[in-house]
Amino acid sequence: MARAVDYLCGMIRHYLGLIPRAVWKVFFILNFVVGLVVLYPFFAFLLARRSRFPAAFRLMRFWARWVLHVPGVFVRVTREVPATELPARCVLVANHASYLDIVISYIVLEKYFVYMGKLEIDKAPLLRIFFRNMRDGRAGMNIYVDRKTRMGSYKAFEQAGEKLDAGESVFIYPEGTIESWGRIKPFKNGAFKLAIEHQADIVPISFLNNWKLLQNGGFFKSYGRPGIADVIIHAPVSTKGLTEEDLVNLRHQVRSTIEKTLSTYEHRHTNG
């Protein structure tokens, strides 16, 4: 009888604990949408012309702070090199464990960059504007990747190469998808091939605990709460003189850097 009562009390505590998560996530989503709706006319104006993209980027950084700070998410960033010493053009790569990763990147990276994002974003009317010019359907500030077709991926990386040649940085999640429990999946070759072909440095980024603040998955079961997001921006990895024969070693080096950082962080916080 006592075991049954303890079990029942445990279940009650568990399900009552889900309520704050759901409430916080509803507030987070509402804040996200309200901010986007308020700023949408300004984004529409700035993203209509390529010459205004840097101004749109600065507005994105403002909106990112709105999205995070209002519901109580703050960022603690550790830099292995000063922000001013990051290359003007580079390929930024990071682990991907939460939708917070995208928002936080606009706060921790001051220099202009463009995202490579999956084509499914085009189904979201309010977000489409960041990838497609809404006036004439031309390519926008960021780059769509159609991973379902080889040609789609080729065209996306061709556009990314043009961005690098123009002196802009490109942000890519080499896992290709979100890993909801903070583990790191195998990296795809695209980001590293791009960096080698255009002799652009790679800047690895470790998002350490974003998944514990906003987890991808079931609305009630997944994590959702305010807190401090820890990020490490690693020293640039040079690709000068590298060829496609070095691709696998480069990919392994960058992934290993992020994986070891995540492992060290988890070990430190699990063992006090």
Residue frames relative to the residue before (quaternion, step in Angstrom):
aa qw qx qy qz dx dy dz
M 1.0000 0.0000 0.0000 0.0000 0.00 0.00 0.00
A 0.6625 0.5112 -0.3075 0.4529 3.57 0.93 -0.94
R 0.6347 0.5326 -0.3273 0.4544 3.57 1.05 -0.79
A 0.6453 0.5274 -0.3107 0.4572 3.55 1.00 -0.86
V 0.6497 0.5070 -0.3098 0.4742 3.58 1.01 -0.83
D 0.6501 0.5122 -0.3154 0.4643 3.60 0.95 -0.89
Y 0.6496 0.5178 -0.3110 0.4617 3.55 0.99 -0.88
L 0.6602 0.5064 -0.3049 0.4635 3.58 0.95 -0.90
C 0.6531 0.5055 -0.3133 0.4689 3.59 0.96 -0.85
G 0.6373 0.5308 -0.3222 0.4564 3.56 1.05 -0.77
M 0.6515 0.5110 -0.3082 0.4684 3.55 0.99 -0.83
I 0.6410 0.5239 -0.3240 0.4579 3.57 0.99 -0.82
R 0.6551 0.5041 -0.3101 0.4697 3.57 0.94 -0.93
H 0.6341 0.5459 -0.3294 0.4375 3.57 0.99 -0.85
Y 0.7385 0.4229 -0.2497 0.4621 3.57 0.73 -1.02
L 0.6028 0.5259 -0.3657 0.4758 3.58 1.12 -0.52
G 0.6331 0.5469 -0.3235 0.4421 3.56 1.14 -0.65
L 0.6028 0.5694 -0.3551 0.4316 3.57 1.21 -0.40
I 0.5654 0.6382 -0.3806 0.3580 3.57 1.13 -0.59
P 0.6723 0.4815 -0.3307 0.4547 3.67 0.77 -0.87
R 0.6018 0.5582 -0.3601 0.4433 3.61 1.05 -0.71
A 0.6932 0.4873 -0.2794 0.4517 3.54 0.81 -1.05
V 0.6487 0.5186 -0.3189 0.4567 3.59 0.94 -0.88
W 0.6636 0.5006 -0.3106 0.4611 3.58 0.91 -0.92
K 0.6750 0.4980 -0.3080 0.4489 3.59 0.91 -0.86
V 0.6022 0.5335 -0.3554 0.4759 3.59 1.08 -0.65
F 0.6625 0.4963 -0.3030 0.4723 3.57 0.95 -0.90
F 0.6291 0.5410 -0.3291 0.4507 3.58 1.00 -0.85
I 0.6827 0.4868 -0.2868 0.4634 3.58 0.86 -0.97
L 0.6503 0.5120 -0.3195 0.4615 3.58 0.93 -0.87
N 0.6484 0.5136 -0.3147 0.4656 3.58 0.96 -0.86
F 0.6242 0.5426 -0.3211 0.4614 3.58 1.03 -0.85
V 0.7057 0.4683 -0.2661 0.4602 3.57 0.81 -1.03
V 0.6458 0.5195 -0.3272 0.4539 3.59 0.91 -0.88
G 0.6562 0.5135 -0.3139 0.4552 3.58 0.91 -0.89
L 0.6736 0.4954 -0.2988 0.4600 3.57 0.93 -0.88
V 0.6481 0.5165 -0.3219 0.4578 3.59 0.96 -0.83
V 0.6566 0.5141 -0.3085 0.4576 3.59 0.95 -0.89
L 0.7621 0.3882 -0.1937 0.4806 3.58 0.91 -0.95
Y 0.4386 0.7457 -0.4333 0.2527 3.58 1.24 -0.33
P 0.6605 0.4991 -0.3452 0.4422 3.68 0.80 -0.79
F 0.6479 0.5071 -0.3176 0.4714 3.59 1.06 -0.73
F 0.6327 0.5105 -0.3277 0.4814 3.58 1.03 -0.78
A 0.6386 0.5403 -0.3305 0.4370 3.59 0.94 -0.89
F 0.6623 0.4987 -0.2981 0.4730 3.57 0.99 -0.84
L 0.7200 0.4651 -0.2605 0.4443 3.58 0.79 -1.02
L 0.7259 0.4455 -0.2471 0.4621 3.58 1.02 -0.77
A 0.4921 0.6689 -0.4244 0.3611 3.59 1.28 0.03
R 0.7834 0.1942 -0.1112 0.5798 3.59 1.21 -0.47
R 0.5572 -0.6404 0.4232 0.3169 3.54 -0.97 0.91
S 0.6267 0.5629 -0.3410 0.4172 3.59 1.03 -0.72
R 0.6917 0.4665 -0.2718 0.4796 3.59 1.22 -0.43
F 0.4006 0.7493 -0.4627 0.2530 3.61 1.24 -0.08
P 0.6394 0.5170 -0.3584 0.4420 3.67 0.89 -0.72
A 0.6401 0.5039 -0.3266 0.4793 3.59 1.05 -0.70
A 0.6211 0.5271 -0.3337 0.4743 3.58 1.07 -0.72
F 0.6171 0.5437 -0.3328 0.4613 3.57 1.07 -0.75
R 0.6581 0.4971 -0.3136 0.4707 3.59 0.95 -0.83
L 0.6332 0.5069 -0.3292 0.4835 3.58 1.07 -0.68
M 0.5964 0.5523 -0.3558 0.4612 3.60 1.09 -0.67
R 0.6510 0.5155 -0.3175 0.4579 3.59 0.97 -0.82
F 0.6304 0.5158 -0.3266 0.4794 3.58 1.08 -0.72
W 0.6692 0.5008 -0.2927 0.4644 3.57 0.92 -0.96
A 0.6073 0.5635 -0.3538 0.4342 3.60 1.02 -0.75
R 0.6549 0.4932 -0.3139 0.4789 3.58 0.96 -0.80
W 0.6051 0.5447 -0.3388 0.4716 3.58 1.06 -0.76
V 0.6779 0.5123 -0.2919 0.4391 3.57 0.80 -1.06
L 0.7580 0.4092 -0.2136 0.4608 3.59 0.90 -0.89
H 0.7409 0.4718 -0.2614 0.4002 3.55 0.69 -1.07
V 0.6079 0.5690 -0.3645 0.4169 3.60 1.00 -0.70
P 0.7581 0.3307 -0.2283 0.5136 3.66 0.84 -0.79
G 0.6432 -0.6086 0.3010 0.3538 3.58 1.22 0.34
V 0.5024 0.6051 -0.4615 0.4104 3.60 1.07 0.65
F 0.0254 -0.7994 0.5996 -0.0275 3.55 -0.75 1.09
V 0.3790 -0.7587 0.5034 0.1655 3.54 -1.14 0.68
R 0.0960 -0.7534 0.6486 0.0498 3.53 -1.05 0.90
V 0.0563 -0.8363 0.5450 -0.0210 3.56 -0.38 1.25
T 0.1696 -0.7465 0.6376 0.0867 3.53 -1.08 0.88
R 0.1300 -0.8078 0.5738 0.0361 3.57 -0.76 1.06
E 0.3578 -0.7348 0.5345 0.2154 3.56 -0.80 0.99
V 0.7488 0.1072 -0.1128 0.6442 3.56 1.30 -0.34
P 0.6035 -0.5588 0.4000 0.4045 3.63 -1.07 0.51
A 0.6261 -0.5641 0.3902 0.3708 3.56 -1.14 0.68
T 0.6463 0.5429 -0.3193 0.4308 3.57 1.04 -0.74
E 0.6872 0.4826 -0.2804 0.4650 3.60 1.21 -0.42
L 0.4597 0.6474 -0.4757 0.3785 3.59 1.22 0.11
P 0.5569 -0.6290 0.4139 0.3506 3.61 -0.99 0.75
A 0.5718 -0.6108 0.4303 0.3388 3.55 -1.11 0.72
R 0.7680 0.1199 -0.0752 0.6246 3.58 1.15 -0.67
C 0.1988 0.7730 -0.5753 0.1787 3.54 -0.78 1.00
V 0.4057 -0.6369 0.5742 0.3164 3.53 -1.37 0.02
L 0.2007 -0.7824 0.5841 0.0795 3.56 -0.60 1.20
V 0.0095 0.8024 -0.5960 0.0295 3.59 -0.77 1.00
A 0.0151 0.8059 -0.5890 0.0583 3.57 -1.02 0.83
N 0.5342 -0.5482 0.5142 0.3870 3.51 -1.33 0.24
H 0.2293 -0.7881 0.5631 0.0959 3.59 -1.13 0.64
A 0.1230 0.8276 -0.5299 0.1381 3.56 -0.23 1.30
S 0.7941 0.1315 -0.0640 0.5899 3.61 1.24 -0.06
Y 0.5593 -0.5790 0.4644 0.3690 3.56 -1.24 0.43
L 0.5232 0.6284 -0.4120 0.4020 3.59 1.24 -0.28
D 0.5287 0.6548 -0.4087 0.3531 3.60 1.12 -0.62
I 0.6785 0.5078 -0.2919 0.4434 3.55 0.88 -1.00
V 0.6758 0.4929 -0.2947 0.4620 3.57 0.87 -0.98
I 0.6840 0.5050 -0.2901 0.4394 3.57 0.85 -0.99
S 0.5890 0.5918 -0.3794 0.3986 3.60 1.04 -0.67
Y 0.6533 0.5156 -0.3193 0.4532 3.60 1.07 -0.66
I 0.6465 0.4983 -0.3263 0.4768 3.58 1.20 -0.35
V 0.7561 0.4160 -0.2260 0.4520 3.59 0.84 -0.95
L 0.7210 0.3677 -0.2369 0.5374 3.60 1.23 -0.34
E 0.2506 -0.8154 0.5098 0.1113 3.55 -0.45 1.23
K 0.6763 0.4931 -0.2964 0.4601 3.57 1.10 -0.68
Y 0.6214 -0.5869 0.3912 0.3412 3.53 -1.10 0.83
F 0.1152 0.7647 -0.6295 0.0751 3.56 -1.03 0.86
V 0.2943 -0.7266 0.5873 0.2014 3.55 -1.30 0.28
Y 0.3959 -0.7191 0.5298 0.2135 3.53 -1.19 0.67
M 0.2342 -0.6787 0.6637 0.2097 3.49 -1.34 0.45
G 0.0239 0.8286 -0.5541 0.0767 3.58 -0.56 1.19
K 0.5969 -0.6003 0.3977 0.3536 3.55 -1.13 0.61
L 0.6381 -0.5897 0.3663 0.3329 3.54 -1.14 0.81
E 0.5513 0.6394 -0.3908 0.3668 3.60 1.15 -0.55
I 0.5300 0.6311 -0.4090 0.3918 3.61 1.18 -0.42
D 0.5718 0.6189 -0.3723 0.3890 3.58 1.16 -0.61
K 0.6167 0.5562 -0.3420 0.4397 3.61 1.22 -0.39
A 0.6496 0.4796 -0.3117 0.5008 3.59 1.27 -0.23
P 0.3864 -0.7833 0.4295 0.2294 3.63 -0.13 1.26
L 0.7090 0.4664 -0.2834 0.4466 3.60 0.88 -0.87
L 0.7041 0.4528 -0.2647 0.4786 3.60 1.12 -0.59
R 0.5117 0.6804 -0.3996 0.3398 3.56 1.23 -0.49
I 0.6018 0.6114 -0.3558 0.3708 3.56 1.05 -0.74
F 0.6501 0.5335 -0.3210 0.4356 3.60 1.13 -0.55
F 0.7394 0.3680 -0.2093 0.5235 3.57 1.30 -0.21
R 0.7953 0.1945 -0.0830 0.5681 3.55 1.18 -0.49
N 0.4566 -0.6583 0.5223 0.2922 3.59 -0.98 0.86
M 0.3638 -0.7836 0.4636 0.1966 3.57 -0.47 1.20
R 0.6037 0.5790 -0.3628 0.4106 3.61 1.19 -0.34
D 0.8425 0.0784 -0.0040 0.5330 3.55 0.83 -0.93
G 0.5549 -0.6579 0.3769 0.3423 3.60 1.24 0.20
R 0.4430 0.6934 -0.4651 0.3266 3.60 1.22 0.12
A 0.6851 -0.4641 0.3571 0.4333 3.54 -1.31 0.24
G 0.2954 -0.7729 0.5414 0.1491 3.56 -1.00 0.86
M 0.8155 -0.2634 0.1812 0.4824 3.54 -1.24 -0.49
N 0.7775 0.2808 -0.1459 0.5434 3.60 0.92 -0.89
I 0.4703 -0.7073 0.4819 0.2154 3.56 -1.30 0.28
Y 0.3382 -0.7165 0.5772 0.1977 3.55 -0.91 0.97
V 0.1141 -0.7522 0.6422 0.0934 3.56 -1.20 0.64
D 0.1645 -0.7627 0.6200 0.0830 3.55 -0.72 1.11
R 0.1731 -0.8450 0.5008 0.0724 3.57 0.03 1.32
K 0.5547 0.6344 -0.3877 0.3735 3.57 1.24 -0.22
T 0.7731 0.2448 -0.1461 0.5667 3.56 1.19 -0.47
R 0.5580 -0.6141 0.4468 0.3345 3.54 -1.11 0.72
M 0.6527 0.5198 -0.3110 0.4549 3.55 1.00 -0.86
G 0.6235 0.5487 -0.3374 0.4430 3.58 1.04 -0.78
S 0.6671 0.4838 -0.2955 0.4833 3.57 0.94 -0.88
Y 0.6330 0.5419 -0.3309 0.4429 3.58 0.99 -0.85
K 0.6731 0.4963 -0.2986 0.4599 3.59 0.89 -0.94
A 0.6402 0.5317 -0.3287 0.4465 3.57 1.01 -0.80
F 0.7001 0.4456 -0.2768 0.4844 3.58 0.89 -0.88
E 0.5684 0.5575 -0.3826 0.4688 3.57 1.19 -0.42
Q 0.6462 0.4983 -0.3078 0.4893 3.59 0.99 -0.83
A 0.6362 0.5290 -0.3280 0.4559 3.58 1.00 -0.84
G 0.6321 0.5296 -0.3246 0.4632 3.59 1.04 -0.77
E 0.6356 0.5230 -0.3226 0.4674 3.56 1.04 -0.77
K 0.6235 0.5306 -0.3363 0.4653 3.57 1.06 -0.75
L 0.6600 0.5015 -0.3080 0.4669 3.58 0.93 -0.88
D 0.6553 0.5137 -0.3079 0.4603 3.57 0.97 -0.85
A 0.6700 0.4780 -0.2861 0.4907 3.56 1.22 -0.56
G 0.6009 -0.6032 0.3455 0.3946 3.59 1.30 0.11
E 0.5563 0.6001 -0.3911 0.4214 3.60 1.25 0.30
S 0.4162 -0.6843 0.5374 0.2641 3.56 -1.24 0.48
V 0.2322 -0.7645 0.5909 0.1118 3.54 -1.22 0.61
F 0.2234 -0.7758 0.5814 0.1012 3.57 -0.90 1.00
I 0.0227 0.8035 -0.5898 0.0772 3.57 -0.75 1.13
Y 0.2519 -0.7121 0.6310 0.1770 3.55 -1.15 0.76
P 0.2702 -0.8283 0.4642 0.1594 3.62 -0.11 1.22
E 0.5382 0.5938 -0.4222 0.4237 3.61 1.22 -0.13
G 0.3702 -0.7678 0.4487 0.2687 3.55 1.19 -0.58
T 0.7926 0.1053 -0.0608 0.5975 3.59 1.25 -0.13
I 0.5645 -0.5934 0.4488 0.3574 3.57 -1.30 0.19
E 0.2016 -0.7425 0.6274 0.1202 3.55 -1.03 0.90
S 0.3435 -0.8355 0.3939 0.1698 3.56 -0.08 1.35
W 0.7439 0.4052 -0.2235 0.4821 3.63 1.15 -0.42
G 0.6456 -0.5885 0.3101 0.3751 3.56 1.14 0.55
R 0.5213 0.6108 -0.4329 0.4097 3.58 1.24 -0.04
I 0.3970 -0.7208 0.5180 0.2336 3.55 -1.21 0.39
K 0.3137 -0.7617 0.5459 0.1528 3.55 -0.85 1.03
P 0.6733 -0.4595 0.3599 0.4539 3.60 -1.24 0.12
F 0.3981 -0.7056 0.5374 0.2339 3.57 -1.12 0.72
K 0.3867 -0.6806 0.5728 0.2432 3.53 -1.15 0.71
N 0.6188 -0.6192 0.3644 0.3177 3.56 -1.22 0.52
G 0.5061 0.7353 -0.3965 0.2145 3.57 1.08 -0.75
A 0.6893 0.4927 -0.2958 0.4410 3.59 0.76 -1.04
F 0.7035 0.4779 -0.2644 0.4547 3.57 0.96 -0.87
K 0.6097 0.5235 -0.3386 0.4895 3.55 1.12 -0.64
L 0.6319 0.5376 -0.3181 0.4589 3.56 1.02 -0.87
A 0.6758 0.5024 -0.2945 0.4518 3.57 0.87 -0.99
I 0.6668 0.4980 -0.3060 0.4623 3.59 0.94 -0.85
E 0.6635 0.5243 -0.3120 0.4331 3.57 0.85 -0.95
H 0.7798 0.3051 -0.1597 0.5228 3.58 1.01 -0.79
Q 0.4022 -0.7520 0.4512 0.2630 3.57 1.32 0.31
A 0.3706 0.7092 -0.4950 0.3385 3.53 0.93 1.04
D 0.5066 -0.6376 0.4822 0.3230 3.58 -0.99 0.80
I 0.3040 -0.7063 0.6036 0.2105 3.55 -1.29 0.47
V 0.1380 -0.7685 0.6198 0.0787 3.56 -0.97 0.89
P 0.2166 -0.7880 0.5622 0.1266 3.62 -0.39 1.18
I 0.0977 -0.7789 0.6186 0.0336 3.56 -1.12 0.77
S 0.1713 -0.7816 0.5941 0.0818 3.57 -0.92 0.94
F 0.1537 -0.7424 0.6479 0.0739 3.55 -0.74 1.14
L 0.2598 -0.8626 0.4200 0.1100 3.55 -0.09 1.34
N 0.8535 0.0553 0.0212 0.5177 3.60 0.81 -0.87
N 0.2767 0.7929 -0.5103 0.1852 3.61 1.16 0.36
W 0.6353 0.5549 -0.3344 0.4203 3.58 1.03 -0.76
K 0.6403 0.5171 -0.3307 0.4618 3.59 1.17 -0.45
L 0.6667 0.4723 -0.2932 0.4964 3.57 1.28 -0.34
L 0.7747 -0.0415 0.0319 0.6301 3.58 1.03 -0.79
Q 0.0958 -0.8392 0.5352 -0.0072 3.52 -0.15 1.36
N 0.4278 -0.6687 0.5453 0.2692 3.52 -1.09 0.74
G 0.5414 0.6108 -0.4425 0.3714 3.60 -0.88 0.89
G 0.8182 -0.2318 0.1750 0.4962 3.56 -1.24 -0.41
F 0.5589 -0.6593 0.3855 0.3231 3.55 -0.83 1.00
F 0.7524 0.3777 -0.2135 0.4956 3.59 0.89 -0.88
K 0.7063 0.4829 -0.2738 0.4393 3.59 1.01 -0.74
S 0.6774 0.5082 -0.3047 0.4360 3.60 1.00 -0.74
Y 0.6245 -0.5741 0.3933 0.3545 3.54 -1.26 0.56
G 0.1586 0.7625 -0.6219 0.0817 3.53 -1.24 0.55
R 0.3341 0.7369 -0.5221 0.2697 3.58 -0.49 1.16
P 0.5409 -0.5731 0.4771 0.3890 3.58 -1.24 0.24
G 0.2524 0.7720 -0.5602 0.1626 3.56 -1.23 0.30
I 0.5735 -0.5716 0.4590 0.3656 3.53 -1.33 -0.26
A 0.2473 -0.7594 0.5892 0.1224 3.56 -0.80 1.07
D 0.2117 -0.7924 0.5644 0.0937 3.56 -0.70 1.11
V 0.0198 -0.7973 0.6007 -0.0556 3.55 -0.85 1.07
I 0.0985 -0.7650 0.6312 0.0816 3.56 -1.10 0.72
I 0.1598 -0.7527 0.6326 0.0874 3.55 -0.88 1.00
H 0.2801 -0.8079 0.5044 0.1203 3.53 -0.42 1.27
A 0.6454 -0.5040 0.4042 0.4074 3.54 -1.32 0.26
P 0.5756 -0.6034 0.4210 0.3569 3.60 -1.05 0.68
V 0.2702 -0.7253 0.6123 0.1613 3.53 -1.22 0.68
S 0.3444 -0.7712 0.5010 0.1887 3.58 -0.56 1.13
T 0.1827 -0.7597 0.6121 0.1219 3.55 -1.17 0.68
K 0.3283 0.7746 -0.4898 0.2289 3.57 1.26 0.20
G 0.8340 0.1729 -0.1559 0.5003 3.53 -0.76 1.08
L 0.5348 0.6271 -0.4156 0.3848 3.61 1.23 -0.12
T 0.1963 -0.7517 0.6178 0.1214 3.54 -1.24 0.56
E 0.7306 -0.4216 0.2938 0.4496 3.55 -1.29 0.05
E 0.5667 0.5953 -0.3821 0.4224 3.58 1.18 -0.42
D 0.6814 0.4774 -0.2754 0.4816 3.59 1.22 -0.50
L 0.3971 0.7713 -0.4440 0.2244 3.58 1.29 -0.18
V 0.6907 0.4890 -0.2970 0.4423 3.60 0.75 -1.01
N 0.6616 0.4991 -0.3079 0.4673 3.59 0.93 -0.86
L 0.6376 0.5220 -0.3215 0.4666 3.57 1.02 -0.80
R 0.6500 0.5157 -0.3072 0.4660 3.57 0.92 -0.93
H 0.6628 0.5036 -0.3001 0.4659 3.56 0.94 -0.91
Q 0.6439 0.5382 -0.3238 0.4370 3.59 0.94 -0.88
V 0.6988 0.4687 -0.2744 0.4656 3.58 0.85 -0.98
R 0.6599 0.4995 -0.3139 0.4653 3.58 0.92 -0.88
S 0.6396 0.5376 -0.3204 0.4464 3.57 0.99 -0.84
T 0.6165 0.5511 -0.3379 0.4495 3.58 1.03 -0.78
I 0.6992 0.4558 -0.2659 0.4824 3.57 0.87 -0.98
E 0.6549 0.5301 -0.3171 0.4354 3.59 0.91 -0.92
K 0.6710 0.4906 -0.2992 0.4686 3.59 0.89 -0.89
T 0.6316 0.5320 -0.3291 0.4579 3.57 1.05 -0.74
L 0.6540 0.5019 -0.3059 0.4762 3.58 0.95 -0.87
S 0.6597 0.5199 -0.3041 0.4494 3.57 0.95 -0.91
T 0.6526 0.5122 -0.3067 0.4667 3.58 0.96 -0.88
Y 0.6480 0.5213 -0.3113 0.4598 3.57 0.97 -0.87
E 0.6784 0.4890 -0.2943 0.4627 3.59 0.86 -0.95
H 0.6430 0.5224 -0.3220 0.4583 3.57 0.97 -0.85
R 0.6711 0.5099 -0.2994 0.4471 3.57 0.90 -0.92
H 0.7424 0.4107 -0.2323 0.4756 3.59 0.94 -0.87
T 0.6143 0.5235 -0.3520 0.4740 3.59 1.21 -0.34
N 0.7717 0.3422 -0.1715 0.5080 3.57 1.03 -0.80
G 0.6554 -0.5650 0.3031 0.3992 3.53 1.18 0.59
